[in-house]
Amino acid sequence: MSTARKIAILGSTGSIGTQALEVIEEFPDRFSVTVLTAHNQYELLIEQAKKFLPQMVVIGNEEHYPKVKEALQDTEVRVEAGENALVAAMELPETDMVLTAVVGFSGLRPTVRAIECGKDIALANKETLVVAGSLITDLIEKHQVKMIPVDSEHSALFQCMVGEEGNPLEKIYLTASGGPFRGFSKDQLAKVTKAQALKHPNWEMGAKITIDSASMMNKGLEVIEAKWLFHLENDQIDVIVHPQSIIHSIVQFEDGSMKAQMGLPDMKLPIQYAIAYPGRLENSFKRFDFLDYPSLTFERVDTSVFKNLALAYKAMDQGGNIPCILNAANEITNKAFRDERISFLDIGDINEAAMDAISFIEHPTLEDLYETDRLSREWVREKLG
């Protein structure tokens, strides 16, 4: 009987998904793949399916279903399409863990279903906790599943807390590289281009998250995610700029002691840690050498310039459906900037306007959050014209 951990990957054709498959390929005796999903990249999904032979693949865009079905007709891989199929795929009894590597709000519904079905979650879709943190944490408790973070910063915090159960935290520090516009003024940000924003100095990521990193929205979403992952009060979460991206985050305990997790910026390490937890697997990843980094530096974030981080703290303080509004607005404004329809500073201004415009719900249900997401997107699209 195989003891390999059986993993479903939501978003297997994206940056996290493809790197996860590279990790899985390195350890064929430790991991196998049960489900692969993609939205539009059907050609890569077909290639992955032929290589890893999962039980099921799901293509979100139903237009591509015939092509995927035909390409895999000589295999035993089951092919499904559409959002409902994505959710149903989480019910596969053979799956032990679901890696949620899709981007944005679309990851919420399948993640909820996976938890309800008792699957452990390797969380790379931060928006799930940003939008529905209270509901998700309640579900995790109810169904007694593990949620292991994949984001490098949250993985770092998680690793620092292992073995510290019962020792209260005083605060945490999420580190940020500062992105390509570290030190810029608002006047300078007003003139930046899409091409400049997509050139992250340290990390290779998808386009949406790279723009979020440049605008500091990604760090803002991580702040809200950390609140729910680690059951923190809002004033226990701090952000510091660390340009070298070697210290991935820091925890400070009530006695003043601090723990930091360090390493070269490589997403494969937190991916491997999450899917192998609680074990650590020997690998050939490049090792950190202190002599290559004789100086590690830290700076404050100027939230008067990088408005999106301030908006995330504001949304977290207000609670209810406000983080959902912010996330939905940002998904539209991020795309509008990438389509060169708005300026870089417009992202934060429109996000803030949406937070003020959409009705507040203090204790939203899951249905309320879906409606909030829809209304917020609709409002921003109308504003964009």
C-alpha positions as CSV (number, residue, x, y, z in Angstrom):
1,M,0.0,0.0,0.0
2,S,1.4,3.4,-1.0
3,T,2.2,5.8,1.8
4,A,2.7,8.7,-0.6
5,R,0.7,11.9,0.4
6,K,-1.9,12.4,-2.3
7,I,-2.2,16.0,-3.3
8,A,-4.8,18.0,-5.4
9,I,-3.4,21.2,-6.9
10,L,-5.9,24.1,-7.5
11,G,-4.1,26.2,-10.1
12,S,-1.5,23.8,-11.3
13,T,-0.5,25.9,-14.3
14,G,0.4,29.1,-12.3
15,S,3.7,30.0,-10.6
16,I,3.1,28.1,-7.4
17,G,1.4,25.2,-9.1
18,T,4.2,24.5,-11.5
19,Q,6.9,24.8,-8.8
20,A,4.9,22.4,-6.6
21,L,4.9,19.9,-9.4
22,E,8.6,20.2,-9.7
23,V,8.9,19.5,-5.9
24,I,6.6,16.5,-6.2
25,E,8.5,15.2,-9.2
26,E,11.7,15.1,-7.0
27,F,10.0,12.9,-4.4
28,P,7.9,10.3,-6.3
29,D,7.8,8.0,-3.3
30,R,6.5,10.8,-1.0
31,F,3.9,12.5,-3.1
32,S,1.4,11.7,-5.8
33,V,-1.1,13.9,-7.6
34,T,-4.9,13.3,-7.6
35,V,-6.3,16.5,-9.1
36,L,-4.9,19.2,-11.4
37,T,-6.9,22.3,-12.3
38,A,-6.4,25.4,-14.5
39,H,-8.7,28.1,-15.8
40,N,-7.3,29.0,-19.3
41,Q,-3.9,27.3,-19.8
42,Y,-5.3,24.1,-21.2
43,E,-2.2,23.2,-23.2
44,L,0.0,23.2,-20.0
45,L,-2.7,21.4,-18.1
46,I,-2.7,18.6,-20.7
47,E,1.1,18.3,-20.6
48,Q,0.9,18.1,-16.8
49,A,-1.9,15.5,-16.9
50,K,0.1,13.3,-19.2
51,K,3.1,13.5,-17.0
52,F,1.5,13.0,-13.6
53,L,-1.6,11.1,-14.5
54,P,-3.9,12.4,-11.8
55,Q,-7.4,10.9,-11.3
56,M,-9.0,14.1,-12.5
57,V,-8.3,17.4,-14.2
58,V,-10.6,20.4,-14.3
59,I,-10.5,23.2,-16.8
60,G,-12.3,26.2,-15.5
61,N,-13.0,27.8,-18.9
62,E,-15.5,25.4,-20.4
63,E,-14.6,26.5,-23.9
64,H,-11.4,24.5,-23.6
65,Y,-13.1,21.3,-22.4
66,P,-13.3,19.5,-25.8
67,K,-9.6,20.1,-26.4
68,V,-8.5,18.7,-23.0
69,K,-11.0,15.8,-23.3
70,E,-9.7,14.8,-26.7
71,A,-6.0,15.1,-25.7
72,L,-6.5,12.8,-22.7
73,Q,-8.9,10.3,-24.2
74,D,-6.2,7.6,-24.3
75,T,-5.5,8.0,-20.5
76,E,-7.6,7.1,-17.5
77,V,-7.7,10.7,-16.4
78,R,-11.2,12.0,-15.8
79,V,-11.8,15.4,-17.4
80,E,-14.3,17.9,-16.1
81,A,-15.0,21.6,-16.6
82,G,-16.4,24.6,-14.9
83,E,-16.6,26.1,-11.4
84,N,-19.0,23.4,-10.1
85,A,-16.6,20.7,-11.2
86,L,-13.7,22.5,-9.5
87,V,-15.7,22.4,-6.2
88,A,-16.7,18.8,-6.8
89,A,-13.1,17.7,-7.4
90,M,-12.4,18.6,-3.7
91,E,-14.6,15.7,-2.7
92,L,-12.3,13.0,-4.2
93,P,-11.8,10.6,-1.3
94,E,-8.3,9.7,-2.2
95,T,-7.0,13.2,-1.7
96,D,-5.1,13.9,1.5
97,M,-4.1,17.5,1.0
98,V,-5.3,20.4,-1.3
99,L,-2.7,22.9,-2.4
100,T,-4.8,26.1,-3.1
101,A,-2.6,27.9,-5.7
102,V,-5.3,29.8,-7.6
103,V,-5.2,33.6,-7.5
104,G,-7.9,35.7,-5.9
105,F,-11.5,35.2,-4.7
106,S,-12.1,32.2,-7.0
107,G,-10.2,30.0,-4.5
108,L,-12.7,30.5,-1.7
109,R,-15.5,28.1,-2.7
110,P,-13.3,25.0,-3.5
111,T,-11.3,25.7,-0.4
112,V,-14.4,25.7,1.8
113,R,-15.5,22.4,0.2
114,A,-12.1,20.8,0.7
115,I,-12.2,21.6,4.4
116,E,-15.7,20.3,4.7
117,C,-14.5,17.1,3.2
118,G,-11.7,16.8,5.8
119,K,-8.7,17.6,3.5
120,D,-5.7,19.3,4.9
121,I,-4.9,22.6,3.2
122,A,-1.6,23.9,1.9
123,L,-2.6,27.6,1.6
124,A,-1.1,29.7,-1.2
125,N,-4.4,31.5,-1.9
126,K,-4.3,34.3,0.8
127,E,-7.5,35.8,-0.4
128,T,-9.4,32.9,1.1
129,L,-8.5,34.1,4.6
130,V,-8.6,37.8,3.7
131,V,-12.2,37.6,2.6
132,A,-13.6,34.9,4.9
133,G,-11.1,34.6,7.8
134,S,-13.7,34.1,10.5
135,L,-15.7,31.6,8.6
136,I,-12.7,29.6,7.4
137,T,-11.1,29.4,10.9
138,D,-14.4,28.1,12.3
139,L,-14.6,25.5,9.5
140,I,-11.0,24.4,10.2
141,E,-11.8,24.0,13.9
142,K,-15.1,22.1,13.2
143,H,-13.6,19.6,10.7
144,Q,-10.2,19.3,12.5
145,V,-8.0,19.8,9.5
146,K,-4.6,21.4,9.2
147,M,-4.0,24.6,7.3
148,I,-0.3,25.0,6.5
149,P,0.7,28.3,4.9
150,V,2.7,28.4,1.7
151,D,3.4,32.2,1.4
152,S,7.1,32.6,2.3
153,E,6.3,35.0,5.1
154,H,3.6,33.0,6.7
155,S,5.5,29.8,6.3
156,A,8.4,31.5,8.1
157,L,6.1,32.5,11.0
158,F,4.6,29.0,11.1
159,Q,8.1,27.4,11.2
160,C,9.1,29.8,14.0
161,M,6.1,28.8,16.1
162,V,6.5,25.0,15.8
163,G,7.5,23.7,19.3
164,E,6.3,27.0,20.9
165,E,2.7,25.8,21.6
166,G,1.6,27.5,24.9
167,N,4.1,30.3,24.6
168,P,2.2,33.5,23.9
169,L,3.3,35.8,21.1
170,E,3.9,39.5,21.7
171,K,3.9,40.4,18.1
172,I,5.0,39.3,14.6
173,Y,7.0,41.1,11.9
174,L,6.1,40.4,8.3
175,T,9.1,41.4,6.1
176,A,8.7,43.0,2.7
177,S,11.3,43.5,0.0
178,G,9.9,46.9,-0.8
179,G,9.4,45.8,-4.4
180,P,10.7,47.7,-7.4
181,F,9.6,51.1,-6.1
182,R,11.2,51.1,-2.6
183,G,12.0,54.7,-1.6
184,F,9.8,56.2,-4.3
185,S,7.8,59.4,-3.6
186,K,4.1,59.7,-4.7
187,D,5.2,61.9,-7.5
188,Q,7.6,59.2,-8.8
189,L,4.9,56.5,-8.4
190,A,2.5,58.6,-10.4
191,K,4.7,58.0,-13.5
192,V,5.6,54.3,-13.1
193,T,4.8,51.9,-15.9
194,K,3.4,48.4,-16.0
195,A,6.8,47.1,-17.3
196,Q,8.6,48.7,-14.3
197,A,6.0,47.3,-11.8
198,L,6.4,43.8,-13.2
199,K,10.2,43.7,-12.5
200,H,10.4,42.5,-8.9
201,P,13.9,42.6,-7.6
202,N,13.9,39.3,-5.7
203,W,11.0,37.0,-6.4
204,E,9.6,35.4,-9.6
205,M,5.8,35.4,-9.3
206,G,2.7,35.7,-11.5
207,A,1.7,39.1,-12.9
208,K,-1.2,39.8,-10.5
209,I,0.9,39.1,-7.3
210,T,3.9,41.0,-8.7
211,I,1.8,44.2,-9.2
212,D,0.3,43.7,-5.7
213,S,3.8,43.4,-4.4
214,A,4.8,46.7,-6.1
215,S,1.8,48.5,-4.7
216,M,2.3,46.9,-1.2
217,M,-1.3,45.4,-1.5
218,N,0.2,42.0,-1.3
219,K,1.7,42.8,2.1
220,G,-1.6,44.2,3.2
221,L,-3.4,41.0,2.2
222,E,-0.7,39.1,4.1
223,V,-1.3,41.2,7.2
224,I,-5.0,40.2,7.2
225,E,-4.1,36.6,6.4
226,A,-1.7,36.5,9.4
227,K,-4.4,37.7,11.7
228,W,-6.5,34.7,11.0
229,L,-3.8,32.1,10.6
230,F,-2.2,32.9,13.9
231,H,-5.2,34.2,15.9
232,L,-3.6,37.7,16.4
233,E,-4.9,41.0,17.4
234,N,-4.5,43.7,14.8
235,D,-1.9,45.6,16.8
236,Q,0.3,42.5,17.1
237,I,1.2,42.6,13.4
238,D,3.9,44.8,12.0
239,V,5.5,45.2,8.6
240,I,9.1,46.1,8.0
241,V,11.0,46.5,4.7
242,H,13.9,44.1,4.3
243,P,15.3,44.6,0.8
244,Q,17.5,41.5,0.8
245,S,14.5,39.1,1.3
246,I,16.7,36.8,3.5
247,I,14.7,37.0,6.7
248,H,11.3,35.9,5.7
249,S,9.5,36.9,8.9
250,I,10.0,37.2,12.7
251,V,8.1,36.2,15.8
252,Q,8.5,37.9,19.1
253,F,7.5,36.1,22.3
254,E,6.2,37.7,25.5
255,D,9.7,37.4,27.1
256,G,11.2,39.6,24.3
257,S,12.9,36.7,22.6
258,M,12.7,36.7,18.8
259,K,12.8,33.9,16.2
260,A,13.4,34.5,12.5
261,Q,13.3,32.1,9.6
262,M,16.0,32.7,7.0
263,G,16.9,31.5,3.5
264,L,17.4,32.5,-0.1
265,P,14.2,33.7,-1.8
266,D,12.9,30.5,-3.4
267,M,9.2,29.6,-3.2
268,K,10.0,25.9,-3.6
269,L,11.2,25.7,0.0
270,P,7.9,26.9,1.6
271,I,6.0,24.7,-0.9
272,Q,8.0,21.7,0.0
273,Y,7.7,22.4,3.8
274,A,3.9,22.7,3.5
275,I,3.2,19.5,1.6
276,A,5.8,17.5,3.6
277,Y,4.8,18.9,7.0
278,P,5.8,17.9,9.7
279,G,8.8,16.4,8.0
280,R,11.7,18.2,6.3
281,L,13.0,16.6,3.1
282,E,16.6,16.8,1.9
283,N,16.9,18.7,-1.4
284,S,19.4,20.3,-3.7
285,F,18.1,23.9,-3.4
286,K,20.9,26.5,-3.4
287,R,22.1,27.2,0.2
288,F,22.4,30.6,1.8
289,D,25.9,31.9,2.6
290,F,26.3,34.7,5.2
291,L,29.4,36.0,3.4
292,D,27.3,36.7,0.3
293,Y,25.1,39.0,2.5
294,P,27.4,40.8,4.9
295,S,24.7,43.4,5.6
296,L,21.0,42.8,6.2
297,T,19.0,46.0,6.4
298,F,15.5,47.1,7.6
299,E,13.4,50.2,6.9
300,R,9.9,51.5,7.8
301,V,7.1,51.4,5.2
302,D,5.8,54.8,4.3
303,T,2.0,54.1,4.2
304,S,1.3,57.7,3.1
305,V,3.0,56.8,-0.2
306,F,2.0,53.1,-0.3
307,K,-1.7,53.6,0.4
308,N,-2.8,50.0,-0.1
309,L,-1.0,48.8,3.0
310,A,-2.8,51.4,5.1
311,L,-6.1,50.4,3.5
312,A,-5.5,46.8,4.5
313,Y,-5.0,47.8,8.1
314,K,-8.1,49.9,7.9
315,A,-10.1,47.0,6.4
316,M,-8.9,44.7,9.2
317,D,-9.8,47.2,11.8
318,Q,-13.3,47.7,10.4
319,G,-13.8,43.9,9.9
320,G,-17.1,42.4,8.5
321,N,-17.2,42.4,4.7
322,I,-14.7,45.4,4.3
323,P,-11.7,43.1,3.5
324,C,-13.9,41.4,0.9
325,I,-14.6,44.8,-0.7
326,L,-11.0,45.7,-0.7
327,N,-9.9,42.4,-2.2
328,A,-12.6,42.5,-4.9
329,A,-11.8,46.1,-5.8
330,N,-8.1,45.4,-6.0
331,E,-8.5,42.4,-8.3
332,I,-10.2,44.7,-10.8
333,T,-7.9,47.7,-10.3
334,N,-4.8,45.5,-10.5
335,K,-6.0,44.1,-13.9
336,A,-6.9,47.6,-15.1
337,F,-3.4,48.8,-14.4
338,R,-1.9,45.7,-16.2
339,D,-4.2,46.6,-19.1
340,E,-2.8,50.2,-18.9
341,R,-6.3,51.7,-18.3
342,I,-5.4,53.4,-15.0
343,S,-2.3,54.8,-13.3
344,F,-0.4,53.1,-10.5
345,L,-1.7,55.5,-7.9
346,D,-5.3,55.0,-9.2
347,I,-5.1,51.4,-7.8
348,G,-5.2,52.6,-4.2
349,D,-7.5,55.6,-4.8
350,I,-10.2,53.4,-6.4
351,N,-9.8,50.6,-3.8
352,E,-10.4,53.2,-1.1
353,A,-13.4,54.6,-2.8
354,A,-15.0,51.1,-3.1
355,M,-14.5,50.5,0.6
356,D,-16.5,53.7,1.2
357,A,-19.2,53.0,-1.4
358,I,-20.3,49.4,-0.7
359,S,-22.7,48.7,2.2
360,F,-21.0,47.4,5.4
361,I,-22.1,44.0,6.8
362,E,-20.7,43.4,10.3
363,H,-21.2,39.6,10.4
364,P,-21.4,38.4,6.8
365,T,-22.4,34.9,5.8
366,L,-20.7,33.1,3.0
367,E,-23.6,34.1,0.7
368,D,-23.1,37.7,1.9
369,L,-19.5,37.6,0.9
370,Y,-20.2,36.3,-2.6
371,E,-22.7,39.1,-3.0
372,T,-20.3,41.7,-1.6
373,D,-17.6,40.5,-4.1
374,R,-20.0,40.8,-7.0
375,L,-21.2,44.2,-6.0
376,S,-17.7,45.5,-5.4
377,R,-16.5,44.3,-8.8
378,E,-19.5,45.8,-10.5
379,W,-19.0,49.2,-8.8
380,V,-15.3,49.4,-9.8
381,R,-16.0,48.4,-13.4
382,E,-18.7,51.1,-13.6
383,K,-16.3,53.6,-12.2
384,L,-13.6,52.6,-14.7
385,G,-16.2,53.1,-17.5
